[in-house]
Amino acid sequence: MFPLFGLLNGKLYTHAWSMYLAIFYFIVGVWYAGNSEDLMIGLYVIFASLVFFLGTVLYTRFMGKQMKAQESSD
């Protein structure tokens, strides 16, 4: 996972760009789920990518609001 260092350090920019990586993982999961032999792997990848995407969206949204409120109070 390429952006792991930025994600663990809580960098907002890395979280925002990681959403695109989560979409890529979702597409890979759909690709695997299309094959009956790899259905469970595909469903796991789809679920994990949706959780990853939701986490990056929520973190980016709330931290962006918090940073904006901090800048306006200064």
Gaussian input, Z-matrix of N, CA and C with variables (Angstrom, degrees):
# hf/3-21g

backbone

0 1
 N
 C     1     B1
 C     2     B2     1     A1
 N     3     B3     2     A2     1     D1
 C     4     B4     3     A3     2     D2
 C     5     B5     4     A4     3     D3
 N     6     B6     5     A5     4     D4
 C     7     B7     6     A6     5     D5
 C     8     B8     7     A7     6     D6
 N     9     B9     8     A8     7     D7
 C    10    B10     9     A9     8     D8
 C    11    B11    10    A10     9     D9
 N    12    B12    11    A11    10    D10
 C    13    B13    12    A12    11    D11
 C    14    B14    13    A13    12    D12
 N    15    B15    14    A14    13    D13
 C    16    B16    15    A15    14    D14
 C    17    B17    16    A16    15    D15
 N    18    B18    17    A17    16    D16
 C    19    B19    18    A18    17    D17
 C    20    B20    19    A19    18    D18
 N    21    B21    20    A20    19    D19
 C    22    B22    21    A21    20    D20
 C    23    B23    22    A22    21    D21
 N    24    B24    23    A23    22    D22
 C    25    B25    24    A24    23    D23
 C    26    B26    25    A25    24    D24
 N    27    B27    26    A26    25    D25
 C    28    B28    27    A27    26    D26
 C    29    B29    28    A28    27    D27
 N    30    B30    29    A29    28    D28
 C    31    B31    30    A30    29    D29
 C    32    B32    31    A31    30    D30
 N    33    B33    32    A32    31    D31
 C    34    B34    33    A33    32    D32
 C    35    B35    34    A34    33    D33
 N    36    B36    35    A35    34    D34
 C    37    B37    36    A36    35    D35
 C    38    B38    37    A37    36    D36
 N    39    B39    38    A38    37    D37
 C    40    B40    39    A39    38    D38
 C    41    B41    40    A40    39    D39
 N    42    B42    41    A41    40    D40
 C    43    B43    42    A42    41    D41
 C    44    B44    43    A43    42    D42
 N    45    B45    44    A44    43    D43
 C    46    B46    45    A45    44    D44
 C    47    B47    46    A46    45    D45
 N    48    B48    47    A47    46    D46
 C    49    B49    48    A48    47    D47
 C    50    B50    49    A49    48    D48
 N    51    B51    50    A50    49    D49
 C    52    B52    51    A51    50    D50
 C    53    B53    52    A52    51    D51
 N    54    B54    53    A53    52    D52
 C    55    B55    54    A54    53    D53
 C    56    B56    55    A55    54    D54
 N    57    B57    56    A56    55    D55
 C    58    B58    57    A57    56    D56
 C    59    B59    58    A58    57    D57
 N    60    B60    59    A59    58    D58
 C    61    B61    60    A60    59    D59
 C    62    B62    61    A61    60    D60
 N    63    B63    62    A62    61    D61
 C    64    B64    63    A63    62    D62
 C    65    B65    64    A64    63    D63
 N    66    B66    65    A65    64    D64
 C    67    B67    66    A66    65    D65
 C    68    B68    67    A67    66    D66
 N    69    B69    68    A68    67    D67
 C    70    B70    69    A69    68    D68
 C    71    B71    70    A70    69    D69
 N    72    B72    71    A71    70    D70
 C    73    B73    72    A72    71    D71
 C    74    B74    73    A73    72    D72
 N    75    B75    74    A74    73    D73
 C    76    B76    75    A75    74    D74
 C    77    B77    76    A76    75    D75
 N    78    B78    77    A77    76    D76
 C    79    B79    78    A78    77    D77
 C    80    B80    79    A79    78    D78
 N    81    B81    80    A80    79    D79
 C    82    B82    81    A81    80    D80
 C    83    B83    82    A82    81    D81
 N    84    B84    83    A83    82    D82
 C    85    B85    84    A84    83    D83
 C    86    B86    85    A85    84    D84
 N    87    B87    86    A86    85    D85
 C    88    B88    87    A87    86    D86
 C    89    B89    88    A88    87    D87
 N    90    B90    89    A89    88    D88
 C    91    B91    90    A90    89    D89
 C    92    B92    91    A91    90    D90
 N    93    B93    92    A92    91    D91
 C    94    B94    93    A93    92    D92
 C    95    B95    94    A94    93    D93
 N    96    B96    95    A95    94    D94
 C    97    B97    96    A96    95    D95
 C    98    B98    97    A97    96    D96
 N    99    B99    98    A98    97    D97
 C   100   B100    99    A99    98    D98
 C   101   B101   100   A100    99    D99
 N   102   B102   101   A101   100   D100
 C   103   B103   102   A102   101   D101
 C   104   B104   103   A103   102   D102
 N   105   B105   104   A104   103   D103
 C   106   B106   105   A105   104   D104
 C   107   B107   106   A106   105   D105
 N   108   B108   107   A107   106   D106
 C   109   B109   108   A108   107   D107
 C   110   B110   109   A109   108   D108
 N   111   B111   110   A110   109   D109
 C   112   B112   111   A111   110   D110
 C   113   B113   112   A112   111   D111
 N   114   B114   113   A113   112   D112
 C   115   B115   114   A114   113   D113
 C   116   B116   115   A115   114   D114
 N   117   B117   116   A116   115   D115
 C   118   B118   117   A117   116   D116
 C   119   B119   118   A118   117   D117
 N   120   B120   119   A119   118   D118
 C   121   B121   120   A120   119   D119
 C   122   B122   121   A121   120   D120
 N   123   B123   122   A122   121   D121
 C   124   B124   123   A123   122   D122
 C   125   B125   124   A124   123   D123
 N   126   B126   125   A125   124   D124
 C   127   B127   126   A126   125   D125
 C   128   B128   127   A127   126   D126
 N   129   B129   128   A128   127   D127
 C   130   B130   129   A129   128   D128
 C   131   B131   130   A130   129   D129
 N   132   B132   131   A131   130   D130
 C   133   B133   132   A132   131   D131
 C   134   B134   133   A133   132   D132
 N   135   B135   134   A134   133   D133
 C   136   B136   135   A135   134   D134
 C   137   B137   136   A136   135   D135
 N   138   B138   137   A137   136   D136
 C   139   B139   138   A138   137   D137
 C   140   B140   139   A139   138   D138
 N   141   B141   140   A140   139   D139
 C   142   B142   141   A141   140   D140
 C   143   B143   142   A142   141   D141
 N   144   B144   143   A143   142   D142
 C   145   B145   144   A144   143   D143
 C   146   B146   145   A145   144   D144
 N   147   B147   146   A146   145   D145
 C   148   B148   147   A147   146   D146
 C   149   B149   148   A148   147   D147
 N   150   B150   149   A149   148   D148
 C   151   B151   150   A150   149   D149
 C   152   B152   151   A151   150   D150
 N   153   B153   152   A152   151   D151
 C   154   B154   153   A153   152   D152
 C   155   B155   154   A154   153   D153
 N   156   B156   155   A155   154   D154
 C   157   B157   156   A156   155   D155
 C   158   B158   157   A157   156   D156
 N   159   B159   158   A158   157   D157
 C   160   B160   159   A159   158   D158
 C   161   B161   160   A160   159   D159
 N   162   B162   161   A161   160   D160
 C   163   B163   162   A162   161   D161
 C   164   B164   163   A163   162   D162
 N   165   B165   164   A164   163   D163
 C   166   B166   165   A165   164   D164
 C   167   B167   166   A166   165   D165
 N   168   B168   167   A167   166   D166
 C   169   B169   168   A168   167   D167
 C   170   B170   169   A169   168   D168
 N   171   B171   170   A170   169   D169
 C   172   B172   171   A171   170   D170
 C   173   B173   172   A172   171   D171
 N   174   B174   173   A173   172   D172
 C   175   B175   174   A174   173   D173
 C   176   B176   175   A175   174   D174
 N   177   B177   176   A176   175   D175
 C   178   B178   177   A177   176   D176
 C   179   B179   178   A178   177   D177
 N   180   B180   179   A179   178   D178
 C   181   B181   180   A180   179   D179
 C   182   B182   181   A181   180   D180
 N   183   B183   182   A182   181   D181
 C   184   B184   183   A183   182   D182
 C   185   B185   184   A184   183   D183
 N   186   B186   185   A185   184   D184
 C   187   B187   186   A186   185   D185
 C   188   B188   187   A187   186   D186
 N   189   B189   188   A188   187   D187
 C   190   B190   189   A189   188   D188
 C   191   B191   190   A190   189   D189
 N   192   B192   191   A191   190   D190
 C   193   B193   192   A192   191   D191
 C   194   B194   193   A193   192   D192
 N   195   B195   194   A194   193   D193
 C   196   B196   195   A195   194   D194
 C   197   B197   196   A196   195   D195
 N   198   B198   197   A197   196   D196
 C   199   B199   198   A198   197   D197
 C   200   B200   199   A199   198   D198
 N   201   B201   200   A200   199   D199
 C   202   B202   201   A201   200   D200
 C   203   B203   202   A202   201   D201
 N   204   B204   203   A203   202   D202
 C   205   B205   204   A204   203   D203
 C   206   B206   205   A205   204   D204
 N   207   B207   206   A206   205   D205
 C   208   B208   207   A207   206   D206
 C   209   B209   208   A208   207   D207
 N   210   B210   209   A209   208   D208
 C   211   B211   210   A210   209   D209
 C   212   B212   211   A211   210   D210
 N   213   B213   212   A212   211   D211
 C   214   B214   213   A213   212   D212
 C   215   B215   214   A214   213   D213
 N   216   B216   215   A215   214   D214
 C   217   B217   216   A216   215   D215
 C   218   B218   217   A217   216   D216
 N   219   B219   218   A218   217   D217
 C   220   B220   219   A219   218   D218
 C   221   B221   220   A220   219   D219

   B1=1.4521
   B2=1.5335
   B3=1.2947
   B4=1.4609
   B5=1.5264
   B6=1.3201
   B7=1.4714
   B8=1.5250
   B9=1.3189
   B10=1.4598
   B11=1.5275
   B12=1.3201
   B13=1.4601
   B14=1.5325
   B15=1.3162
   B16=1.4566
   B17=1.5166
   B18=1.3282
   B19=1.4618
   B20=1.5231
   B21=1.3242
   B22=1.4606
   B23=1.5259
   B24=1.3308
   B25=1.4600
   B26=1.5236
   B27=1.3081
   B28=1.4574
   B29=1.5135
   B30=1.3201
   B31=1.4626
   B32=1.5283
   B33=1.2984
   B34=1.4605
   B35=1.5237
   B36=1.3189
   B37=1.4605
   B38=1.5347
   B39=1.3141
   B40=1.4682
   B41=1.5249
   B42=1.3306
   B43=1.4609
   B44=1.5228
   B45=1.3204
   B46=1.4589
   B47=1.5320
   B48=1.3231
   B49=1.4496
   B50=1.5227
   B51=1.3123
   B52=1.4620
   B53=1.5191
   B54=1.3100
   B55=1.4665
   B56=1.5240
   B57=1.3327
   B58=1.4593
   B59=1.5239
   B60=1.3074
   B61=1.4573
   B62=1.5246
   B63=1.3295
   B64=1.4610
   B65=1.5302
   B66=1.3242
   B67=1.4625
   B68=1.5309
   B69=1.3261
   B70=1.4624
   B71=1.5288
   B72=1.3324
   B73=1.4622
   B74=1.5242
   B75=1.3272
   B76=1.4602
   B77=1.5275
   B78=1.3158
   B79=1.4648
   B80=1.5275
   B81=1.3239
   B82=1.4710
   B83=1.5301
   B84=1.3214
   B85=1.4623
   B86=1.5131
   B87=1.3268
   B88=1.4651
   B89=1.5201
   B90=1.3308
   B91=1.4643
   B92=1.5301
   B93=1.3323
   B94=1.4660
   B95=1.5223
   B96=1.3076
   B97=1.4654
   B98=1.5259
   B99=1.3124
   B100=1.4574
   B101=1.5074
   B102=1.3077
   B103=1.4568
   B104=1.5213
   B105=1.3109
   B106=1.4601
   B107=1.5304
   B108=1.3369
   B109=1.4586
   B110=1.5259
   B111=1.3181
   B112=1.4634
   B113=1.5234
   B114=1.3069
   B115=1.4622
   B116=1.5247
   B117=1.3181
   B118=1.4686
   B119=1.5276
   B120=1.3090
   B121=1.4673
   B122=1.5237
   B123=1.3202
   B124=1.4545
   B125=1.5168
   B126=1.3246
   B127=1.4684
   B128=1.5235
   B129=1.3132
   B130=1.4622
   B131=1.5256
   B132=1.3207
   B133=1.4679
   B134=1.5217
   B135=1.3263
   B136=1.4687
   B137=1.5222
   B138=1.3303
   B139=1.4637
   B140=1.5281
   B141=1.3179
   B142=1.4712
   B143=1.5200
   B144=1.3229
   B145=1.4623
   B146=1.5218
   B147=1.3257
   B148=1.4638
   B149=1.5274
   B150=1.3214
   B151=1.4711
   B152=1.5262
   B153=1.3208
   B154=1.4664
   B155=1.5295
   B156=1.3303
   B157=1.4564
   B158=1.5247
   B159=1.3125
   B160=1.4579
   B161=1.5310
   B162=1.3172
   B163=1.4655
   B164=1.5176
   B165=1.3334
   B166=1.4588
   B167=1.5230
   B168=1.3214
   B169=1.4678
   B170=1.5237
   B171=1.3195
   B172=1.4640
   B173=1.5193
   B174=1.3167
   B175=1.4633
   B176=1.5211
   B177=1.3271
   B178=1.4617
   B179=1.5206
   B180=1.3038
   B181=1.4679
   B182=1.5249
   B183=1.3221
   B184=1.4671
   B185=1.5274
   B186=1.3075
   B187=1.4630
   B188=1.5189
   B189=1.3292
   B190=1.4548
   B191=1.5164
   B192=1.3370
   B193=1.4624
   B194=1.5256
   B195=1.3287
   B196=1.4548
   B197=1.5269
   B198=1.3184
   B199=1.4616
   B200=1.5279
   B201=1.3346
   B202=1.4550
   B203=1.5317
   B204=1.3262
   B205=1.4588
   B206=1.5256
   B207=1.3195
   B208=1.4651
   B209=1.5233
   B210=1.3279
   B211=1.4654
   B212=1.5195
   B213=1.3262
   B214=1.4651
   B215=1.5279
   B216=1.3299
   B217=1.4682
   B218=1.5254
   B219=1.3450
   B220=1.4821
   B221=1.4848
   A1=107.67
   A2=115.38
   A3=121.09
   A4=114.68
   A5=119.80
   A6=118.81
   A7=113.81
   A8=117.98
   A9=120.85
   A10=112.70
   A11=118.23
   A12=121.23
   A13=111.13
   A14=117.03
   A15=120.62
   A16=112.72
   A17=116.99
   A18=120.22
   A19=111.33
   A20=116.02
   A21=119.50
   A22=112.10
   A23=116.91
   A24=120.29
   A25=112.72
   A26=117.64
   A27=121.64
   A28=114.54
   A29=117.80
   A30=120.48
   A31=108.94
   A32=115.48
   A33=121.72
   A34=111.54
   A35=117.15
   A36=121.62
   A37=110.88
   A38=117.20
   A39=120.99
   A40=110.64
   A41=116.98
   A42=119.91
   A43=110.87
   A44=116.39
   A45=119.89
   A46=111.16
   A47=118.44
   A48=120.91
   A49=112.80
   A50=117.66
   A51=120.61
   A52=112.22
   A53=117.10
   A54=119.90
   A55=110.50
   A56=117.25
   A57=120.40
   A58=111.44
   A59=116.92
   A60=120.57
   A61=110.52
   A62=117.09
   A63=120.85
   A64=110.73
   A65=117.30
   A66=120.33
   A67=110.00
   A68=116.39
   A69=119.86
   A70=110.81
   A71=117.90
   A72=121.28
   A73=111.09
   A74=116.96
   A75=120.65
   A76=110.63
   A77=116.50
   A78=120.77
   A79=110.54
   A80=116.64
   A81=119.97
   A82=110.12
   A83=117.45
   A84=120.64
   A85=112.69
   A86=116.89
   A87=120.42
   A88=110.21
   A89=116.06
   A90=120.35
   A91=110.85
   A92=116.20
   A93=119.79
   A94=111.82
   A95=118.22
   A96=120.92
   A97=111.51
   A98=117.38
   A99=120.51
   A100=113.38
   A101=117.68
   A102=122.55
   A103=108.47
   A104=117.50
   A105=120.49
   A106=112.85
   A107=117.37
   A108=120.25
   A109=111.96
   A110=117.34
   A111=122.49
   A112=112.57
   A113=117.52
   A114=121.00
   A115=112.36
   A116=117.86
   A117=120.56
   A118=111.41
   A119=117.68
   A120=120.85
   A121=109.25
   A122=116.25
   A123=120.54
   A124=112.66
   A125=116.75
   A126=119.95
   A127=111.53
   A128=116.96
   A129=120.27
   A130=110.76
   A131=117.22
   A132=120.86
   A133=110.22
   A134=117.67
   A135=120.99
   A136=110.22
   A137=116.91
   A138=120.42
   A139=111.42
   A140=116.75
   A141=120.53
   A142=111.08
   A143=117.98
   A144=119.97
   A145=111.18
   A146=117.97
   A147=120.09
   A148=111.47
   A149=116.59
   A150=120.08
   A151=109.97
   A152=116.42
   A153=121.68
   A154=110.51
   A155=116.96
   A156=121.22
   A157=111.03
   A158=117.21
   A159=121.10
   A160=110.87
   A161=116.92
   A162=120.28
   A163=112.61
   A164=116.91
   A165=119.14
   A166=111.61
   A167=117.25
   A168=120.41
   A169=110.49
   A170=116.81
   A171=119.99
   A172=111.74
   A173=117.11
   A174=119.64
   A175=110.75
   A176=116.38
   A177=119.99
   A178=110.93
   A179=116.72
   A180=120.21
   A181=111.88
   A182=116.41
   A183=119.31
   A184=112.48
   A185=117.82
   A186=119.29
   A187=111.26
   A188=117.05
   A189=119.64
   A190=111.84
   A191=116.21
   A192=120.17
   A193=111.36
   A194=116.25
   A195=120.40
   A196=110.72
   A197=117.69
   A198=120.62
   A199=110.83
   A200=117.10
   A201=120.82
   A202=110.39
   A203=117.72
   A204=121.53
   A205=110.80
   A206=116.35
   A207=120.61
   A208=111.39
   A209=116.39
   A210=120.19
   A211=111.89
   A212=117.26
   A213=119.06
   A214=111.95
   A215=118.01
   A216=120.46
   A217=111.93
   A218=116.28
   A219=119.51
   A220=112.44
   D1=114.47
   D2=-172.60
   D3=-65.28
   D4=-45.64
   D5=-173.97
   D6=-88.04
   D7=20.79
   D8=-174.09
   D9=-59.03
   D10=-41.95
   D11=-178.75
   D12=-61.60
   D13=-45.51
   D14=179.21
   D15=-68.53
   D16=-34.79
   D17=178.42
   D18=-67.07
   D19=-43.06
   D20=-179.28
   D21=-69.34
   D22=-27.19
   D23=177.90
   D24=-88.37
   D25=-0.77
   D26=175.41
   D27=72.87
   D28=33.47
   D29=179.90
   D30=-80.55
   D31=123.85
   D32=-175.18
   D33=-62.88
   D34=-42.89
   D35=-178.79
   D36=-61.61
   D37=-39.80
   D38=179.10
   D39=-66.67
   D40=-40.10
   D41=177.34
   D42=-62.54
   D43=-41.10
   D44=-178.92
   D45=-63.83
   D46=-43.57
   D47=-179.45
   D48=-76.60
   D49=-20.02
   D50=178.70
   D51=-70.66
   D52=-17.96
   D53=176.16
   D54=-59.47
   D55=-38.00
   D56=178.71
   D57=-66.55
   D58=-35.05
   D59=176.54
   D60=-67.07
   D61=-37.69
   D62=177.89
   D63=-64.33
   D64=-36.94
   D65=177.42
   D66=-65.65
   D67=-39.63
   D68=176.35
   D69=-61.13
   D70=-44.01
   D71=177.72
   D72=-62.00
   D73=-36.63
   D74=177.51
   D75=-61.97
   D76=-44.09
   D77=179.07
   D78=-62.96
   D79=-40.59
   D80=177.39
   D81=-63.28
   D82=-40.04
   D83=177.84
   D84=-63.36
   D85=-40.79
   D86=176.69
   D87=-64.16
   D88=-38.54
   D89=177.69
   D90=-60.48
   D91=-46.73
   D92=178.97
   D93=-68.31
   D94=-36.89
   D95=-178.72
   D96=-68.32
   D97=-20.07
   D98=178.26
   D99=-69.52
   D100=-19.62
   D101=178.53
   D102=-98.57
   D103=128.84
   D104=-175.85
   D105=-64.16
   D106=-28.29
   D107=179.37
   D108=-70.98
   D109=-31.99
   D110=-176.43
   D111=-108.33
   D112=22.81
   D113=-175.46
   D114=-59.51
   D115=-46.60
   D116=-176.98
   D117=-67.12
   D118=-38.19
   D119=176.58
   D120=-63.79
   D121=-43.92
   D122=178.88
   D123=-61.57
   D124=-42.56
   D125=178.69
   D126=-66.06
   D127=-37.46
   D128=176.75
   D129=-64.30
   D130=-43.88
   D131=179.66
   D132=-65.17
   D133=-40.17
   D134=177.09
   D135=-61.18
   D136=-47.93
   D137=-179.64
   D138=-62.40
   D139=-45.69
   D140=-179.33
   D141=-64.38
   D142=-38.95
   D143=179.89
   D144=-69.15
   D145=-35.61
   D146=177.19
   D147=-67.28
   D148=-38.74
   D149=176.54
   D150=-65.74
   D151=-42.45
   D152=177.83
   D153=-61.73
   D154=-46.07
   D155=179.56
   D156=-62.56
   D157=-46.50
   D158=179.96
   D159=-62.04
   D160=-40.81
   D161=178.50
   D162=-63.58
   D163=-42.28
   D164=179.37
   D165=-69.18
   D166=-37.79
   D167=178.53
   D168=-63.90
   D169=-48.20
   D170=-178.11
   D171=-65.75
   D172=-42.67
   D173=179.45
   D174=-63.13
   D175=-45.55
   D176=-179.39
   D177=-62.98
   D178=-42.44
   D179=-178.40
   D180=-64.31
   D181=-51.22
   D182=-175.01
   D183=-73.15
   D184=-37.52
   D185=177.68
   D186=-70.74
   D187=-34.00
   D188=175.75
   D189=-63.48
   D190=-42.78
   D191=176.77
   D192=-64.50
   D193=-40.42
   D194=-179.79
   D195=-65.69
   D196=-41.66
   D197=179.05
   D198=-66.84
   D199=-38.10
   D200=178.86
   D201=-66.28
   D202=-40.17
   D203=178.59
   D204=-67.59
   D205=-36.20
   D206=178.18
   D207=-66.67
   D208=-40.05
   D209=179.04
   D210=-68.63
   D211=-36.67
   D212=-178.75
   D213=-75.48
   D214=-24.47
   D215=179.01
   D216=-80.81
   D217=-19.92
   D218=-179.57
   D219=-79.03

